Every structure is written in structure tokens, then in C-alpha cells.
Amino acid sequence: MESFFFDLTRHALWIAAVLASPLLIVALVAGVGVGLFQALTSVQEMTLTFVPKVGAMLIVFWVSMSFMTATLVTFFTDEIIPRIEGK
């Protein structure tokens, strides 16, 4: 019984990391890009760091939404539902 919960938790954490990785990678790249731009031009505007990062993350979220949904549906149908029905 304990192995069921540990295995399910491990798999759920891995799925969460896979789902969050596109957004986190884009936020990192956008932040580094804006930081370089600010360092090269000496423009220290706070909205310049926020708006491009949020815009890029929204675009990536919109593009990868079908992948995220399919991954979650597969996780639930393959891992959670059969184990609940089997008990």
C-alpha cells in the first residue's frame, strides 16, 4: 500500500516537472534576454522585465496546452483510474 502512494507521488511529481518545464525555460530565456538588453542599453524600466516575460509565457502556454492536457489525461487514465478501480 505504501509503495502505491510513493510510486504515484513520484510519477505525479515527474509529470508536474514535465508540464512546467516549457514555461520555466521560456521565462528563463526571456529573463536573460531582457537582462542582456537592459545591461547593454542601460535602460532600467521595471515593466520591461515583466511584460515580455509574461507575454512569452502566455504564448508558450497557449501553444503547449494540448500537450499538457494530453499528458494529464494519459496520467489519469493509465495510472490513477486503473489503480482506484482495482481496489
A tleap script that builds the chain and sets N, CA, C and O, in Angstrom:
source leaprc.protein.ff14SB
mol = sequence {
  NMET GLU SER PHE PHE PHE ASP LEU THR ARG
  HIE ALA LEU TRP ILE ALA ALA VAL LEU ALA
  SER PRO LEU LEU ILE VAL ALA LEU VAL ALA
  GLY VAL GLY VAL GLY LEU PHE GLN ALA LEU
  THR SER VAL GLN GLU MET THR LEU THR PHE
  VAL PRO LYS VAL GLY ALA MET LEU ILE VAL
  PHE TRP VAL SER MET SER PHE MET THR ALA
  THR LEU VAL THR PHE PHE THR ASP GLU ILE
  ILE PRO ARG ILE GLU GLY CLYS
}
set mol.1.N position { 0.827 -1.199 0.000 }
set mol.1.CA position { 0.000 0.000 0.000 }
set mol.1.C position { 0.869 1.261 0.000 }
set mol.1.O position { 0.572 2.221 -0.711 }
set mol.2.N position { 1.944 1.258 0.799 }
set mol.2.CA position { 2.816 2.426 0.826 }
set mol.2.C position { 3.529 2.621 -0.498 }
set mol.2.O position { 3.724 3.749 -0.949 }
set mol.3.N position { 3.915 1.523 -1.115 }
set mol.3.CA position { 4.601 1.643 -2.408 }
set mol.3.C position { 3.682 2.251 -3.460 }
set mol.3.O position { 4.142 2.957 -4.358 }
set mol.4.N position { 2.385 1.979 -3.351 }
set mol.4.CA position { 1.418 2.581 -4.271 }
set mol.4.C position { 1.449 4.101 -4.161 }
set mol.4.O position { 1.514 4.794 -5.176 }
set mol.5.N position { 1.403 4.619 -2.948 }
set mol.5.CA position { 1.396 6.066 -2.752 }
set mol.5.C position { 2.728 6.702 -3.139 }
set mol.5.O position { 2.753 7.775 -3.741 }
set mol.6.N position { 3.831 6.046 -2.796 }
set mol.6.CA position { 5.140 6.589 -3.140 }
set mol.6.C position { 5.364 6.595 -4.647 }
set mol.6.O position { 5.896 7.558 -5.200 }
set mol.7.N position { 4.958 5.523 -5.302 }
set mol.7.CA position { 5.117 5.448 -6.751 }
set mol.7.C position { 4.227 6.463 -7.454 }
set mol.7.O position { 4.653 7.126 -8.399 }
set mol.8.N position { 2.992 6.579 -6.987 }
set mol.8.CA position { 2.070 7.544 -7.576 }
set mol.8.C position { 2.545 8.980 -7.353 }
set mol.8.O position { 2.439 9.815 -8.251 }
set mol.9.N position { 3.068 9.266 -6.164 }
set mol.9.CA position { 3.581 10.603 -5.875 }
set mol.9.C position { 4.809 10.918 -6.716 }
set mol.9.O position { 4.946 12.030 -7.225 }
set mol.10.N position { 5.707 9.937 -6.866 }
set mol.10.CA position { 6.893 10.127 -7.691 }
set mol.10.C position { 6.506 10.401 -9.139 }
set mol.10.O position { 7.059 11.296 -9.778 }
set mol.11.N position { 5.563 9.633 -9.645 }
set mol.11.CA position { 5.123 9.832 -11.026 }
set mol.11.C position { 4.412 11.172 -11.187 }
set mol.11.O position { 4.608 11.852 -12.194 }
set mol.12.N position { 3.596 11.562 -10.220 }
set mol.12.CA position { 2.893 12.843 -10.288 }
set mol.12.C position { 3.867 14.018 -10.252 }
set mol.12.O position { 3.663 15.008 -10.954 }
set mol.13.N position { 4.913 13.921 -9.449 }
set mol.13.CA position { 5.917 14.986 -9.401 }
set mol.13.C position { 6.687 15.073 -10.714 }
set mol.13.O position { 7.023 16.167 -11.166 }
set mol.14.N position { 6.967 13.930 -11.324 }
set mol.14.CA position { 7.642 13.933 -12.613 }
set mol.14.C position { 6.750 14.568 -13.686 }
set mol.14.O position { 7.234 15.347 -14.507 }
set mol.15.N position { 5.466 14.245 -13.685 }
set mol.15.CA position { 4.524 14.845 -14.641 }
set mol.15.C position { 4.451 16.354 -14.419 }
set mol.15.O position { 4.415 17.116 -15.385 }
set mol.16.N position { 4.428 16.794 -13.169 }
set mol.16.CA position { 4.391 18.232 -12.876 }
set mol.16.C position { 5.638 18.925 -13.395 }
set mol.16.O position { 5.555 20.034 -13.924 }
set mol.17.N position { 6.798 18.285 -13.251 }
set mol.17.CA position { 8.041 18.872 -13.764 }
set mol.17.C position { 8.032 18.939 -15.288 }
set mol.17.O position { 8.488 19.924 -15.869 }
set mol.18.N position { 7.523 17.910 -15.927 }
set mol.18.CA position { 7.451 17.902 -17.397 }
set mol.18.C position { 6.489 18.984 -17.893 }
set mol.18.O position { 6.768 19.656 -18.886 }
set mol.19.N position { 5.372 19.150 -17.212 }
set mol.19.CA position { 4.398 20.155 -17.633 }
set mol.19.C position { 4.890 21.576 -17.391 }
set mol.19.O position { 4.577 22.477 -18.170 }
set mol.20.N position { 5.644 21.786 -16.340 }
set mol.20.CA position { 6.113 23.125 -16.009 }
set mol.20.C position { 7.364 23.527 -16.780 }
set mol.20.O position { 7.669 24.715 -16.881 }
set mol.21.N position { 8.086 22.565 -17.319 }
set mol.21.CA position { 9.378 22.872 -17.945 }
set mol.21.C position { 9.288 23.821 -19.144 }
set mol.21.O position { 10.140 24.705 -19.247 }
set mol.22.N position { 8.319 23.703 -20.057 }
set mol.22.CA position { 8.297 24.686 -21.158 }
set mol.22.C position { 8.128 26.125 -20.665 }
set mol.22.O position { 8.789 27.036 -21.162 }
set mol.23.N position { 7.254 26.324 -19.700 }
set mol.23.CA position { 7.038 27.674 -19.177 }
set mol.23.C position { 8.267 28.195 -18.445 }
set mol.23.O position { 8.630 29.362 -18.586 }
set mol.24.N position { 8.899 27.341 -17.672 }
set mol.24.CA position { 10.079 27.777 -16.921 }
set mol.24.C position { 11.261 28.069 -17.840 }
set mol.24.O position { 12.011 29.015 -17.604 }
set mol.25.N position { 11.429 27.269 -18.876 }
set mol.25.CA position { 12.515 27.506 -19.822 }
set mol.25.C position { 12.312 28.819 -20.559 }
set mol.25.O position { 13.260 29.582 -20.740 }
set mol.26.N position { 11.077 29.089 -20.988 }
set mol.26.CA position { 10.797 30.345 -21.696 }
set mol.26.C position { 10.977 31.537 -20.767 }
set mol.26.O position { 11.499 32.571 -21.185 }
set mol.27.N position { 10.553 31.408 -19.511 }
set mol.27.CA position { 10.751 32.507 -18.553 }
set mol.27.C position { 12.238 32.765 -18.334 }
set mol.27.O position { 12.659 33.917 -18.232 }
set mol.28.N position { 13.030 31.705 -18.263 }
set mol.28.CA position { 14.471 31.859 -18.088 }
set mol.28.C position { 15.106 32.541 -19.293 }
set mol.28.O position { 15.895 33.473 -19.134 }
set mol.29.N position { 14.771 32.087 -20.488 }
set mol.29.CA position { 15.346 32.670 -21.704 }
set mol.29.C position { 14.914 34.119 -21.870 }
set mol.29.O position { 15.731 34.976 -22.209 }
set mol.30.N position { 13.634 34.401 -21.633 }
set mol.30.CA position { 13.155 35.779 -21.755 }
set mol.30.C position { 13.809 36.675 -20.701 }
set mol.30.O position { 14.163 37.817 -20.995 }
set mol.31.N position { 13.968 36.176 -19.498 }
set mol.31.CA position { 14.610 36.971 -18.446 }
set mol.31.C position { 16.063 37.278 -18.762 }
set mol.31.O position { 16.527 38.397 -18.541 }
set mol.32.N position { 16.783 36.287 -19.279 }
set mol.32.CA position { 18.187 36.517 -19.645 }
set mol.32.C position { 18.268 37.487 -20.824 }
set mol.32.O position { 19.123 38.373 -20.847 }
set mol.33.N position { 17.383 37.318 -21.793 }
set mol.33.CA position { 17.378 38.222 -22.946 }
set mol.33.C position { 17.083 39.659 -22.558 }
set mol.33.O position { 17.761 40.579 -23.016 }
set mol.34.N position { 16.085 39.857 -21.726 }
set mol.34.CA position { 15.745 41.210 -21.276 }
set mol.34.C position { 16.855 41.771 -20.397 }
set mol.34.O position { 17.172 42.958 -20.477 }
set mol.35.N position { 17.443 40.925 -19.561 }
set mol.35.CA position { 18.562 41.380 -18.725 }
set mol.35.C position { 19.748 41.825 -19.553 }
set mol.35.O position { 20.371 42.842 -19.248 }
set mol.36.N position { 20.068 41.076 -20.601 }
set mol.36.CA position { 21.143 41.493 -21.504 }
set mol.36.C position { 20.815 42.795 -22.204 }
set mol.36.O position { 21.672 43.669 -22.340 }
set mol.37.N position { 19.568 42.925 -22.651 }
set mol.37.CA position { 19.152 44.162 -23.304 }
set mol.37.C position { 19.271 45.348 -22.354 }
set mol.37.O position { 19.740 46.417 -22.745 }
set mol.38.N position { 18.846 45.160 -21.110 }
set mol.38.CA position { 18.938 46.249 -20.134 }
set mol.38.C position { 20.396 46.578 -19.804 }
set mol.38.O position { 20.736 47.744 -19.603 }
set mol.39.N position { 21.235 45.588 -19.748 }
set mol.39.CA position { 22.646 45.839 -19.441 }
set mol.39.C position { 23.344 46.550 -20.590 }
set mol.39.O position { 24.200 47.407 -20.369 }
set mol.40.N position { 22.979 46.192 -21.818 }
set mol.40.CA position { 23.626 46.814 -22.977 }
set mol.40.C position { 23.148 48.233 -23.237 }
set mol.40.O position { 23.916 49.062 -23.725 }
set mol.41.N position { 21.895 48.525 -22.920 }
set mol.41.CA position { 21.334 49.841 -23.228 }
set mol.41.C position { 21.203 50.738 -22.002 }
set mol.41.O position { 20.856 51.911 -22.139 }
set mol.42.N position { 21.471 50.218 -20.816 }
set mol.42.CA position { 21.323 50.960 -19.556 }
set mol.42.C position { 19.898 51.450 -19.332 }
set mol.42.O position { 19.688 52.471 -18.676 }
set mol.43.N position { 18.927 50.734 -19.869 }
set mol.43.CA position { 17.513 51.043 -19.628 }
set mol.43.C position { 17.074 50.228 -18.425 }
set mol.43.O position { 17.124 48.998 -18.457 }
set mol.44.N position { 16.646 50.900 -17.366 }
set mol.44.CA position { 16.240 50.217 -16.143 }
set mol.44.C position { 14.751 50.420 -15.900 }
set mol.44.O position { 14.360 51.049 -14.917 }
set mol.45.N position { 13.939 49.899 -16.772 }
set mol.45.CA position { 12.485 50.023 -16.661 }
set mol.45.C position { 11.929 48.720 -16.098 }
set mol.45.O position { 12.228 47.647 -16.621 }
set mol.46.N position { 11.124 48.797 -15.041 }
set mol.46.CA position { 10.602 47.593 -14.402 }
set mol.46.C position { 9.598 46.860 -15.280 }
set mol.46.O position { 9.555 45.630 -15.279 }
set mol.47.N position { 8.787 47.606 -16.031 }
set mol.47.CA position { 7.821 46.931 -16.889 }
set mol.47.C position { 8.501 46.215 -18.050 }
set mol.47.O position { 7.927 45.294 -18.631 }
set mol.48.N position { 9.706 46.624 -18.388 }
set mol.48.CA position { 10.437 45.969 -19.468 }
set mol.48.C position { 10.820 44.545 -19.081 }
set mol.48.O position { 10.942 43.685 -19.954 }
set mol.49.N position { 11.010 44.282 -17.812 }
set mol.49.CA position { 11.328 42.918 -17.393 }
set mol.49.C position { 10.085 42.053 -17.270 }
set mol.49.O position { 10.156 40.839 -17.462 }
set mol.50.N position { 8.961 42.652 -16.956 }
set mol.50.CA position { 7.748 41.895 -16.672 }
set mol.50.C position { 6.946 41.559 -17.923 }
set mol.50.O position { 6.562 40.406 -18.119 }
set mol.51.N position { 6.691 42.537 -18.761 }
set mol.51.CA position { 5.777 42.366 -19.897 }
set mol.51.C position { 6.282 41.350 -20.923 }
set mol.51.O position { 5.499 40.490 -21.325 }
set mol.52.N position { 7.525 41.395 -21.367 }
set mol.52.CA position { 7.958 40.384 -22.341 }
set mol.52.C position { 7.958 38.960 -21.776 }
set mol.52.O position { 7.651 38.000 -22.483 }
set mol.53.N position { 8.303 38.842 -20.503 }
set mol.53.CA position { 8.332 37.519 -19.883 }
set mol.53.C position { 6.921 36.931 -19.803 }
set mol.53.O position { 6.712 35.765 -20.138 }
set mol.54.N position { 5.973 37.725 -19.367 }
set mol.54.CA position { 4.595 37.249 -19.267 }
set mol.54.C position { 4.019 36.981 -20.657 }
set mol.54.O position { 3.303 35.998 -20.852 }
set mol.55.N position { 4.322 37.837 -21.609 }
set mol.55.CA position { 3.832 37.615 -22.976 }
set mol.55.C position { 4.385 36.330 -23.576 }
set mol.55.O position { 3.646 35.567 -24.198 }
set mol.56.N position { 5.665 36.089 -23.394 }
set mol.56.CA position { 6.267 34.856 -23.921 }
set mol.56.C position { 5.689 33.637 -23.219 }
set mol.56.O position { 5.440 32.615 -23.859 }
set mol.57.N position { 5.474 33.731 -21.922 }
set mol.57.CA position { 4.903 32.596 -21.201 }
set mol.57.C position { 3.470 32.318 -21.624 }
set mol.57.O position { 3.072 31.157 -21.718 }
set mol.58.N position { 2.685 33.362 -21.881 }
set mol.58.CA position { 1.316 33.154 -22.367 }
set mol.58.C position { 1.299 32.482 -23.735 }
set mol.58.O position { 0.478 31.601 -23.989 }
set mol.59.N position { 2.198 32.897 -24.604 }
set mol.59.CA position { 2.265 32.286 -25.939 }
set mol.59.C position { 2.655 30.818 -25.830 }
set mol.59.O position { 2.039 29.965 -26.469 }
set mol.60.N position { 3.665 30.517 -25.032 }
set mol.60.CA position { 4.099 29.123 -24.881 }
set mol.60.C position { 3.016 28.289 -24.201 }
set mol.60.O position { 2.814 27.129 -24.559 }
set mol.61.N position { 2.326 28.863 -23.236 }
set mol.61.CA position { 1.231 28.137 -22.592 }
set mol.61.C position { 0.135 27.820 -23.596 }
set mol.61.O position { -0.393 26.708 -23.604 }
set mol.62.N position { -0.211 28.778 -24.437 }
set mol.62.CA position { -1.251 28.567 -25.438 }
set mol.62.C position { -0.835 27.496 -26.441 }
set mol.62.O position { -1.651 26.668 -26.845 }
set mol.63.N position { 0.441 27.511 -26.842 }
set mol.63.CA position { 0.934 26.527 -27.814 }
set mol.63.C position { 1.016 25.133 -27.193 }
set mol.63.O position { 0.682 24.150 -27.853 }
set mol.64.N position { 1.450 25.030 -25.946 }
set mol.64.CA position { 1.664 23.722 -25.336 }
set mol.64.C position { 0.475 23.223 -24.516 }
set mol.64.O position { 0.592 22.218 -23.814 }
set mol.65.N position { -0.657 23.904 -24.592 }
set mol.65.CA position { -1.822 23.496 -23.820 }
set mol.65.C position { -2.322 22.110 -24.220 }
set mol.65.O position { -2.730 21.340 -23.351 }
set mol.66.N position { -2.303 21.776 -25.490 }
set mol.66.CA position { -2.776 20.454 -25.915 }
set mol.66.C position { -1.840 19.355 -25.403 }
set mol.66.O position { -2.304 18.286 -25.005 }
set mol.67.N position { -0.530 19.608 -25.411 }
set mol.67.CA position { 0.427 18.651 -24.861 }
set mol.67.C position { 0.189 18.451 -23.367 }
set mol.67.O position { 0.214 17.321 -22.881 }
set mol.68.N position { -0.041 19.534 -22.644 }
set mol.68.CA position { -0.268 19.435 -21.206 }
set mol.68.C position { -1.551 18.668 -20.902 }
set mol.68.O position { -1.585 17.836 -19.995 }
set mol.69.N position { -2.600 18.952 -21.659 }
set mol.69.CA position { -3.865 18.264 -21.445 }
set mol.69.C position { -3.740 16.780 -21.760 }
set mol.69.O position { -4.226 15.942 -20.999 }
set mol.70.N position { -3.096 16.448 -22.868 }
set mol.70.CA position { -2.924 15.042 -23.233 }
set mol.70.C position { -2.076 14.300 -22.208 }
set mol.70.O position { -2.348 13.138 -21.904 }
set mol.71.N position { -1.056 14.956 -21.675 }
set mol.71.CA position { -0.204 14.323 -20.668 }
set mol.71.C position { -0.981 14.047 -19.387 }
set mol.71.O position { -0.857 12.971 -18.803 }
set mol.72.N position { -1.779 15.011 -18.950 }
set mol.72.CA position { -2.574 14.805 -17.736 }
set mol.72.C position { -3.647 13.747 -17.927 }
set mol.72.O position { -3.878 12.934 -17.032 }
set mol.73.N position { -4.305 13.743 -19.076 }
set mol.73.CA position { -5.338 12.735 -19.338 }
set mol.73.C position { -4.717 11.346 -19.377 }
set mol.73.O position { -5.286 10.399 -18.835 }
set mol.74.N position { -3.557 11.214 -20.013 }
set mol.74.CA position { -2.866 9.928 -20.056 }
set mol.74.C position { -2.466 9.477 -18.663 }
set mol.74.O position { -2.604 8.300 -18.329 }
set mol.75.N position { -1.976 10.393 -17.853 }
set mol.75.CA position { -1.585 10.053 -16.482 }
set mol.75.C position { -2.787 9.544 -15.692 }
set mol.75.O position { -2.691 8.535 -14.993 }
set mol.76.N position { -3.906 10.233 -15.800 }
set mol.76.CA position { -5.080 9.818 -15.042 }
set mol.76.C position { -5.657 8.505 -15.554 }
set mol.76.O position { -6.035 7.645 -14.759 }
set mol.77.N position { -5.728 8.341 -16.872 }
set mol.77.CA position { -6.325 7.112 -17.401 }
set mol.77.C position { -5.420 5.901 -17.258 }
set mol.77.O position { -5.915 4.782 -17.121 }
set mol.78.N position { -4.110 6.093 -17.285 }
set mol.78.CA position { -3.190 4.966 -17.186 }
set mol.78.C position { -2.754 4.658 -15.761 }
set mol.78.O position { -2.480 3.499 -15.448 }
set mol.79.N position { -2.682 5.639 -14.904 }
set mol.79.CA position { -2.131 5.434 -13.566 }
set mol.79.C position { -3.176 5.470 -12.455 }
set mol.79.O position { -3.232 4.555 -11.634 }
set mol.80.N position { -3.982 6.485 -12.420 }
set mol.80.CA position { -4.846 6.686 -11.259 }
set mol.80.C position { -6.127 5.866 -11.365 }
set mol.80.O position { -6.466 5.141 -10.430 }
set mol.81.N position { -6.834 5.961 -12.465 }
set mol.81.CA position { -8.142 5.294 -12.582 }
set mol.81.C position { -8.013 3.776 -12.483 }
set mol.81.O position { -8.801 3.176 -11.752 }
set mol.82.N position { -7.070 3.104 -13.170 }
set mol.82.CA position { -6.984 1.648 -13.000 }
set mol.82.C position { -6.643 1.222 -11.578 }
set mol.82.O position { -7.112 0.179 -11.121 }
set mol.83.N position { -5.848 1.997 -10.881 }
set mol.83.CA position { -5.495 1.632 -9.501 }
set mol.83.C position { -6.647 1.848 -8.558 }
set mol.83.O position { -6.790 1.115 -7.579 }
set mol.84.N position { -7.477 2.844 -8.830 }
set mol.84.CA position { -8.650 3.078 -7.971 }
set mol.84.C position { -9.684 1.999 -8.232 }
set mol.84.O position { -10.279 1.476 -7.289 }
set mol.85.N position { -9.908 1.654 -9.495 }
set mol.85.CA position { -10.913 0.641 -9.815 }
set mol.85.C position { -10.460 -0.752 -9.385 }
set mol.85.O position { -11.292 -1.615 -9.105 }
set mol.86.N position { -9.154 -0.975 -9.331 }
set mol.86.CA position { -8.637 -2.275 -8.947 }
set mol.86.C position { -8.725 -2.563 -7.458 }
set mol.86.O position { -8.552 -3.708 -7.038 }
set mol.87.N position { -8.984 -1.564 -6.674 }
set mol.87.CA position { -9.009 -1.729 -5.223 }
set mol.87.C position { -10.394 -2.025 -4.731 }
set mol.87.O position { -10.599 -2.194 -3.529 }
savepdb mol mol.pdb
quit
